[in-house]
Amino acid sequence: MAILGVAKAVYGVDDLEKCTNFFNDYGLNLIEKTSEKTLFELEDGSQVVLRKKDDPSLPKAWFDGNGIKETIWAVDTQESMDRLIANLQTDREVRRDNDGTAHFIADDGMPQGLTIFRKRSIVSAADEINTPAKAARVNRNRTWRKRAHPKMISHVVFQVENPQLSYDFFKKRLGFRLSDTQRKLGCYARADGSHEHHNIFFFNANYLPPHVRKLGFNHTAFACDDIDEMMVGANYLERKGWATRRPGGFVGLGRHRISSALFYYIPCPAGGHAEYLADQDYLDDSWMPRDWEENFGGSVWVHDIPEHLKKDYSWDMQLFDEDAAK
């Protein structure tokens, strides 16, 4: 293996103070705050970095507005790092920081980075589930939580011109594996050292309605222990005055069918949405990618069902043959 997942999500924002307050209320651990940047760190060591959009340290913007301007990927060893950089340098510039972080531009124009990452152990407090057939939790309440504290960055999502071409670069040059495809929507991919269903989703920008059809950042998913932590987090944000739904936008709470993950998409002033996520599928190298009809793959249920999911749609899913798709 080489890449373990997301090490840093580097945002460019127009209101540093507001975005700092949001992620603080969202439940991330504040490490550093200056007039130029804010640094949050999650339990596994991954980080969210907020900078002003015009900060010269950010790479040249490839989309307008707030959002992740650079994704820094976690690399397991110096040997893996050297191998990845040597391959990238055959056809593109790779810039190195004093701390060894490497910066480059993917084929689709998205700024990316690589850094050596020592992943920390995560302490999880998910409760056992009682069902009508089995009592796994006897004489005990479920955990009473005051706040959500996401443990890691699960994945990032970007709207791109051609999802297949974007994925091909990550596969051939960074070793990513295809998890699933969603017809018309895009490709889900995981890093070779990750067991998350996906670490990145390449969303087909051309699938979106014309008034929102654009390249750029879509959302970041932060992993929680369970649905209780997700909902406590959403309720806390509401109490602090943040909107937890965007009228006419993404659905809020639900469960995806493709990855089995519980989700709650919350509008984020730093760009796109911040997703609380829990109970996602765990994949290993025996996994066979699948190809899903777009509506059938999207969700098992949602709290506030959108119009397009009220209509009949095909319950179609089949194994995906990468070689035949080329």
N, C-alpha and C positions, 0 to 999 in steps of 0.2 A: 504494500500500500504506500501511498504518498500523501494525498490530500485528505484531511480529516473532516473538513466542513468549513464554515465561515469563522474566521478569526476576528475580523473587524468589518463593521458596516459603517462607512464614512459618509455622512450626510452633508449636503450643502443646503443651508436654510436662510430664509430672509429675516427671521426673528429668533435670534439665539436664546433670548430669555424665555420666550413663550415655549419653545420646543424643549428647553431644559426642564421647565416646570411640568410639561406633559409627561416626559419619560420618567421624571421623578415620581409623579403620581401614578404612573403606569406600573411602577414597582421595580425599576432598575436601580442598581446600586451606584450612587454618585461617587466618583473617585476624584475628579478634578473639575474646577470651574474657573475660567478666566474670561477676560473680555473678548478673547479670540476663539476659544473652543471650550466644549464641555466633553468630559469623558465619563462614560458609564461602563461598569464591568459586571458580567453575569457570573454565576457560580462556577461554570466550567472554565472561566478565564476569557471567554470571548467578549468583545467590546463594541459599544456603539459610540462613535465619535461624531460630534456636532460641530460644524464650522459654518461661518457665514459663506453665502454662495459666491461672493467675490474674493474669498480667501485665495491668495496666490499659491498656497501649498496644495490646493486641490487640482486634479487634472483638468484639462480643458473639457468643459461641459458638453455632453453629447445629447442632452435634452434640456428643455426649458423648465423652470420651476424647481420646487423643493424635491428632495429625495436623495437616495444613495448615489453619490457621484463616483464612488470607487468601492469595489468589494475586494477585501484582502482575505485570501484563502489560507487556511492553516496547513502547514507542511510538517510531516512527522520528524524528519531527520535532515541533517546537512547534506548527506549523500543524495537524498531525494530532491532537495532544493537545487543542488548543483546540476543534477540530471535534467530537471524541468527547465531551468534557465538556459542551459546549453542548447536544448532543443528549440526554445523560443527565439534565441538569438540568431538562429539560422536565417530568419526572414523578417525580424522586427527589432526595434530598439527595446532594450530592457534597462531601466534606470534603477540603480541601487542606492538606498539610503545608508546612512552611517550605521544603523542598527541591523543592516543586512536585508531589510525588506526590498523586494523586487517589484517594480511597477512596469506595466506594459498595456498595450491596447489589443483587445481581441479582434477577430476578423470583422465582427459586426459593428465595431466602433466603441464597444463598452470598455471603460478603464477597469483593469483588474490588477491584483497584486498577490504576492506570495510572501509568507513569513514563517519562520520556524515557530512552532506552537507547542507548548507543553500543556496538554489538556488536563484540567484538574478533575478530581472525582466529584460527583454530584450526590448529595444526600436527598433522597426522595421520601415524601411522606404521604403517598397515595394510600387511601383506605381500601380495605377489602369490600367486596360487594355482596350484599344479601339478595337472594332471589327467592321466589316462592318454593323452589325445590331444594335450596341449600342455604344454610345460615353460616356464612364465613366470618361474621362479626357478631359475637355473642356478648351480651351485657356491656356493650360499649357504644357510645355515640360515635358518629363520624367526627373527624377533626374540625374544630371551630377555628376558622381563619379570620384574621383581621385585614390582611393585605395579600395581594398577589405578588409573588417574587419569581418571575420567570427564571429558569435555570440555564438556558442556552439559546443561541440563535439557531433555529431549526432550518429555515430556508429563506431565500430571497426570490423575488419574482420581478421580471422586467418584460415590458412590452417591446417586441422586436419585429423587424420587417419579415424575416424568414426564420421561424423556429428551428427548422431542420438544419439550416446552415449554421445557426448559432450553436446548436447542440453538437454538430460535427466538429467544430473547433474544440469544444470542451472535451469531447471524446478522444480525438486524435492527439491533441497537444497537452491535455491535462489529466487524461486517464479516467474521465467520468464515465459512469455506466447509465444506460437508459433504464428507467424504472417503468414508465408507462407513457402512452400517448393518448391525447384526447382530441378526437377528430375536429378539425377546423380551429381548435384552440391552441394546441402546442405540445411541447415535450417536457416531461418530468425527468430530471437526471440527478444522480447522487454521486458524490465523490467516492473514489475507490476505497478510502479508509473509513467510510461512514456507513452506518446501518439505518439511518433515517430513510424514509421512503424517497424523499428528494431533498436536495440542498439548494436546488435552483429549478425554477420553472420558466421556460421560454414561452411567453404568452404572445399569440399572434395578434399584433396590433390591428391588422386588417379585419379581424373578426368583430371589432367594436363598432358601435354606431358612429356615423361621421362626426358628430359634435364632440366625441371623446376619443376619436381615433388618432393616436399619436404615439411616438416612440418614447420610452422612458421607464421610470420606476413605477412599480405597482404596489407591492407591499413587502413587509418583513414579518416572518412568523417567529414568535418567541414561545418556547416550550414550557408548559406548566405541568404540575402533577396530575390534575384531574379537572373535571368540569366545575367542582366547587371552587377551586382556586381561580379559574377563569371568571366565574360569575361574581365572586367577591371582588376581583380586580375591576370588572366592568361597573359594579355598583359603586365602588370607591371613586372611580373616575366621574360617575354621574354626580355623586355628592360634592365633588370638587368643582363641578360646573362644566365638565367636558361633555360634548355630544358623543354618544356611543352609537349613533346611527346617522348615516348621511342620506337625507331624503332623495329618493330616486337612485341611490347608489348601491353598493354592495349589501347583500343580506348580512344580518348580524350573526346570531348564534345558529349553529347547525352541525351536521356531521357529513363529511365527504364520503363518497362511496369508493373513490379510487384509492385513497390512502388510509381510509377508515378514521381519519383524524377528526376530533371535535375541533370546531373553529368558532372564533368570535372576532369579526373584523371591525376594528374601531378606527374612525377617521383620525388621521394623525397630522398635526400642523407641520411636522417635519417632511411631509410628503406622503401621498398614498394612504395606506392603512397600516396599522400595527395590529397584527393578528395574535391573539391568545390561542394557543394550540395545545392539545393533549391527546394521549392514546392513539398515536400514529403507528402504522405498521412498521415492523422491524424486518429489514431485508438482508439477505446474505447473497453470496455469489451463485447460489443455485436458483435464484429468482428468474422467472421468465417474464419479460415485459408483455404488457397487454395493450390492446387498442380499443378505446372506449368511444361509444356514441357520446357526443358532448354533453347533452342534458342528463343522460343516464349516469354518466361518470361523475357529474358534479357533486351530487349530494344524495344521501339517504333521506334526510329530513332537514328542514330549516324552520326556525321559529316563526318567521314572517315570510311566507312563501311568495316569491315574485311571480309576476304574470306568466313568464315563459315556462315556469315549472308547473303551472296549473293545467297546461295542455298535455294531451297524450304525446308520448315520445317513445322511441324504440329502446327496448331493454337489450341493447346489443353490446357484447364485449367478446373479443377473441384475442388469441395470442398474437403478438406482433413479431414479425420476422424482419430484423434490421437489414439483413443482406438482401432480401427481396424488395425492400423499400427503396433501395438505392437506385 
